[in-house]
Amino acid sequence: MGGVDGNMAKPSLAREFLAFIRHEKKWWMIPLVGVLLLLALLIAFAGTSSLAPFVYPLF
């Protein structure tokens, strides 16, 4: 069941997302989310790095 006090641990967001993909058979969402995460990392890197002027021409 749960822990000592009866509370169950909440699954992480990534675990819930993977369970949703597995249950609903939406495999096309994996590359979409991956590309969105890479784009978010690139934007975050471009805003905080001293290399930002070299990243801006990519957009």
Secondary structure as UniProt FT lines:
FT   TURN            4..5
FT   HELIX           13..24
FT   TURN            27..28
FT   HELIX           29..48
FT   TURN            50..51
FT   HELIX           52..55
FT   HELIX           56..58
//
